[in-house]
Amino acid sequence: MKVAIVGASGAVGQEFLRVLDERNFPVDELLLFGSTRSAGRKYTFRGKEIEVKLLQHNDDFKGVDIAFTSAGAGTSKEFAETITKYGAVMIDNSSAFRMDNDIPLVVPEVNAADALNRPRGIIANPNCTTIQMVVALKAIENLTHIKRVHVATYQAASGAGAAAMDELYEQYRQVLAGEPVKVEKFAYQLAFNLIPQIDVFTDNGYTKEEMKMYNETRKIMHSDVKVSATCVRVPALRSHSESIWIETERPVSIEEAREAFAHGEGLVLMDNPEKKEYPMPLFLAGKDPVYVGRIRKDLSNENGLTFWIVGDQIKKGAALNAVQIAEYLIKVKNIG
């Protein structure tokens, strides 16, 4: 298996290296690509040092089976044809193609088979907040159709990349040292603060991030579910949290929901209020599953449930989901 990573020096690119190694992904040859800024850097993978090549419009992707791309929507759009022209499957972590009708948008626990129909050789990785939410929703959708979702997200600095994580560290240091706080990656100081805006606002008053959760959820789940989201950046370093309210076609008991979550693919039930056990981002960074807790009936809706989830944004919300897509294609002998 010949594998390429585009955007190898970024937070998600580095996570790709870790996840491929952790999961013993069958890599016979690994190629790393990056911008002029990162070309020439060297990274070690399974004891071998690999130099990052400059991403160019040439024949570097000849013979590549799978290309994991995480270098931004502009780069994905520009280089998609170059990456796929010799038959490589491009699993793209940007927003470039997610809502294109001829490109599948895949979360393996929910709609793995969609990855088999890819006329342009591209599979899109959904937005991080959508990924962890639909993994949880699928467990309930298996019981009864979900009609509506209200969700408030609590998104860590990791969602804005490695430089944003570094900035949060530095801001805390600056505040505690009594120094002026430097703001570059966010609209405002994030340390000791919350910012109720992620991405730009659209005409309806929702941000692009919030609209992604509406549109992507419907596409992944092949559903008419309606999703209303409020996305908030919080001063956690890594792992996103979400508070979710759902309305189902029939009432779902707490016991039924707990059982569904406990056996749901890609989920871990962590729900013991008496012992103060519930998912928290501080303790779940670097973990593969989506964790579910605080499961309650919605007091305002007899067909409603509310629960809390936490997932590692860089791992399950990005690199791991993409690698799981590739693993599925190998399992069903659709690649390689």
C-alpha positions in Angstrom: 0.0 0.0 0.0 1.4 3.3 -1.1 0.1 6.2 1.0 0.5 9.9 0.8 -0.2 12.6 3.4 -0.8 16.2 2.1 -0.3 18.8 4.8 2.0 16.6 6.7 3.4 19.3 9.0 0.0 20.5 10.4 -1.7 19.3 13.5 -3.9 16.8 11.6 -1.0 15.7 9.3 1.0 14.9 12.4 -2.0 13.0 13.8 -2.2 11.0 10.6 1.3 9.7 11.2 0.4 8.7 14.8 -2.9 7.1 13.9 -1.4 5.1 10.9 1.3 3.8 13.2 -1.1 3.1 16.2 -3.5 1.1 14.0 -0.8 -0.8 12.2 -2.2 0.5 8.9 -0.6 -1.4 6.0 1.9 1.1 4.6 4.6 -0.1 2.3 5.7 3.3 1.2 4.8 6.7 2.7 5.0 10.0 0.9 4.7 13.3 2.8 3.8 16.6 1.0 3.6 20.2 2.2 3.8 23.8 1.2 7.1 25.7 0.6 7.1 26.5 4.3 7.2 22.8 5.3 9.0 21.2 2.4 12.3 19.8 3.4 11.3 19.0 7.0 11.8 15.4 8.1 9.6 13.2 10.1 10.2 9.7 11.4 7.6 7.0 10.7 8.2 3.4 11.9 11.9 4.0 12.3 12.4 5.6 8.8 13.0 9.3 8.2 10.8 10.8 5.5 11.4 14.2 4.0 8.4 16.4 3.2 8.2 17.0 -0.6 6.8 20.2 -2.1 3.2 19.7 -3.4 3.3 20.3 -7.1 1.4 19.6 -10.3 3.5 16.7 -11.4 3.5 12.9 -11.4 4.4 12.4 -7.7 1.0 10.7 -7.0 1.6 7.9 -9.6 1.2 4.6 -7.9 -0.3 6.1 -4.7 -3.3 4.1 -3.4 -4.6 6.5 -0.8 -3.9 10.2 -0.3 -5.0 11.8 3.0 -5.3 15.5 2.4 -5.4 18.1 5.2 -4.0 21.3 3.8 -7.1 23.5 3.5 -10.0 23.8 1.0 -8.1 25.9 -1.5 -5.2 23.4 -1.8 -7.6 20.5 -2.0 -9.6 22.1 -4.9 -6.4 23.1 -6.7 -4.7 19.7 -6.5 -7.6 17.2 -6.5 -7.1 16.4 -10.2 -3.3 16.0 -9.8 -3.8 13.7 -6.7 -6.4 11.5 -8.3 -5.5 11.3 -11.9 -3.5 8.0 -11.6 -6.2 6.3 -9.5 -5.4 7.4 -5.9 -8.3 7.6 -3.6 -8.3 11.1 -2.1 -9.7 11.2 1.5 -10.0 15.0 2.0 -10.2 16.6 5.5 -11.1 20.1 4.2 -14.5 21.6 3.6 -13.8 21.7 -0.2 -16.1 18.9 -1.4 -18.4 18.0 1.5 -21.6 19.1 0.0 -20.9 18.1 -3.6 -23.5 15.7 -4.8 -21.0 13.4 -6.5 -18.6 13.1 -3.5 -19.5 10.9 -0.6 -19.3 12.4 2.9 -18.5 9.5 5.2 -18.4 8.6 8.9 -17.7 4.8 8.9 -19.9 4.0 11.9 -22.8 5.7 10.2 -22.6 5.4 6.3 -19.4 3.5 5.4 -20.9 2.0 2.2 -21.2 5.5 0.8 -17.4 5.5 0.3 -17.8 2.9 -2.4 -19.5 5.3 -4.8 -16.9 8.0 -5.6 -17.0 9.0 -9.3 -14.3 11.6 -8.8 -12.0 9.5 -6.7 -12.6 11.7 -3.7 -14.2 11.0 -0.3 -14.9 13.9 2.0 -14.2 13.8 5.7 -16.9 15.7 7.6 -16.5 18.6 10.0 -15.2 17.6 13.3 -18.3 18.6 15.3 -20.5 16.8 12.9 -18.5 13.6 13.0 -18.7 13.1 16.8 -22.4 14.1 16.8 -23.6 11.7 14.1 -21.7 8.8 15.7 -23.9 9.4 18.8 -27.1 10.1 16.9 -26.7 6.8 14.9 -27.2 4.8 18.1 -30.6 6.5 18.7 -31.6 6.6 15.0 -31.3 2.8 15.1 -34.2 2.8 17.6 -36.4 5.5 16.2 -36.1 8.3 13.7 -34.6 11.6 15.0 -36.7 14.5 13.8 -34.9 17.5 15.4 -31.5 18.2 17.0 -30.5 21.2 19.0 -26.8 21.3 19.8 -24.4 23.7 21.6 -20.7 23.0 21.0 -17.8 23.7 23.2 -14.9 23.6 20.8 -11.3 23.4 21.9 -8.4 25.5 20.5 -7.3 22.4 18.6 -10.1 23.0 16.1 -8.1 26.0 14.8 -4.9 24.1 14.4 -1.5 23.7 16.1 -0.7 27.4 16.1 -4.0 28.1 17.9 -3.1 25.6 20.6 0.2 27.3 21.0 -1.5 30.7 21.2 -3.8 29.5 24.0 -0.8 28.3 26.1 0.9 31.6 25.5 -2.2 33.7 26.4 -2.5 31.9 29.7 1.1 32.6 30.4 0.8 36.2 29.4 -2.3 36.8 31.6 -0.7 35.1 34.6 2.6 37.1 34.1 0.6 40.4 33.8 1.8 40.9 30.2 -0.2 42.2 27.2 -2.1 39.4 25.6 -1.3 38.7 22.0 -4.3 37.7 19.8 -3.7 36.3 16.3 -5.6 33.1 15.6 -8.9 34.1 17.2 -11.0 37.2 17.0 -10.5 37.8 20.7 -8.4 36.5 23.6 -9.5 32.9 24.2 -7.7 32.4 27.6 -10.2 32.8 30.4 -12.9 33.5 27.8 -15.6 32.0 25.5 -16.1 33.2 21.9 -19.6 32.4 20.5 -18.4 32.5 16.9 -16.6 29.8 14.9 -16.1 30.7 11.2 -17.9 33.6 9.5 -21.6 34.5 9.8 -24.0 33.7 7.0 -27.1 35.7 5.9 -29.4 33.8 8.3 -27.4 34.7 11.4 -25.8 31.3 11.8 -22.1 30.8 11.2 -20.7 28.5 8.5 -19.6 26.1 11.2 -23.2 25.9 12.5 -24.6 25.4 9.0 -22.1 22.6 8.4 -23.7 20.7 11.3 -27.2 21.2 9.7 -26.2 20.2 6.1 -23.6 17.6 6.8 -25.7 15.7 9.3 -28.6 15.3 6.8 -26.2 14.1 4.0 -24.4 11.6 6.2 -27.5 10.1 7.8 -29.6 10.3 4.6 -32.2 12.0 6.8 -34.6 14.9 6.9 -33.5 15.7 10.4 -33.4 19.4 11.3 -30.3 20.7 13.2 -30.0 24.0 15.0 -26.5 24.6 16.4 -24.6 27.2 18.4 -20.9 26.8 18.1 -18.6 28.2 20.8 -14.8 28.3 21.1 -13.8 27.5 24.6 -10.3 27.7 26.3 -9.8 24.0 26.4 -6.7 22.7 24.5 -8.0 19.6 22.8 -11.2 17.6 22.4 -14.6 19.1 21.6 -17.7 18.8 23.8 -21.3 19.0 22.7 -24.6 19.4 24.6 -27.3 17.8 22.5 -31.1 17.8 22.6 -33.0 15.5 20.3 -36.6 14.9 19.4 -37.6 11.5 18.2 -40.7 10.1 16.5 -41.5 8.0 19.6 -40.4 8.4 23.2 -37.1 6.8 24.1 -36.6 5.8 27.8 -33.3 6.6 29.6 -32.7 2.9 29.9 -33.2 2.3 26.2 -30.9 5.2 25.3 -28.2 4.0 27.7 -28.3 0.5 26.2 -28.1 2.0 22.7 -25.1 4.2 23.5 -23.4 1.4 25.4 -23.5 -0.8 22.4 -23.2 1.9 19.7 -20.2 1.6 17.3 -17.5 4.0 18.2 -19.1 5.0 21.4 -18.3 4.7 25.1 -20.9 5.2 27.8 -19.6 7.3 30.7 -22.7 8.2 32.6 -22.6 7.8 36.4 -23.8 11.1 38.0 -23.7 9.7 41.5 -20.0 9.2 41.2 -19.5 12.4 39.2 -18.5 10.3 36.2 -19.2 12.0 32.8 -17.0 12.9 29.8 -14.6 15.8 30.1 -12.2 17.0 27.4 -9.2 17.3 29.8 -9.2 13.5 30.3 -10.2 12.3 26.9 -7.6 13.9 24.6 -5.9 11.3 22.4 -8.8 8.7 22.8 -10.4 7.1 19.7 -14.1 6.9 20.7 -16.8 9.4 21.3 -17.9 9.4 24.9 -21.5 9.9 26.0 -22.9 10.9 29.4 -25.4 13.1 31.3 -28.3 11.3 29.6 -31.7 12.7 30.6 -35.2 13.1 29.4 -35.9 16.5 28.0 -38.2 18.2 30.5 -39.7 20.3 27.7 -40.6 17.5 25.3 -42.0 14.1 26.0 -40.3 12.7 22.9 -37.0 14.4 23.8 -33.7 13.3 25.1 -30.6 15.3 26.1 -27.1 14.1 26.5 -23.4 15.3 26.5 -20.6 14.0 24.3 -16.9 14.5 24.1 -14.5 13.5 21.3 -10.9 14.3 20.4 -11.3 16.8 17.5 -7.9 16.0 15.9 -8.3 12.3 16.3 -11.8 11.1 15.7 -12.8 14.5 14.4 -10.2 14.4 11.6 -7.3 11.9 11.2 -8.8 8.8 12.7 -12.1 9.1 10.8 -10.2 9.4 7.5 -8.0 6.3 8.3 -11.1 4.4 9.3 -12.6 5.1 5.9 -9.4 3.8 4.3 -9.5 0.7 6.5 -13.1 0.0 5.4 -12.1 0.2 1.7 -9.3 -2.3 2.3 -11.6 -4.6 4.3 -14.2 -4.7 1.5 -11.3 -5.1 -1.1 -12.3 -1.8 -2.8 -8.8 -0.5 -2.8 -5.2 -1.7 -3.0 
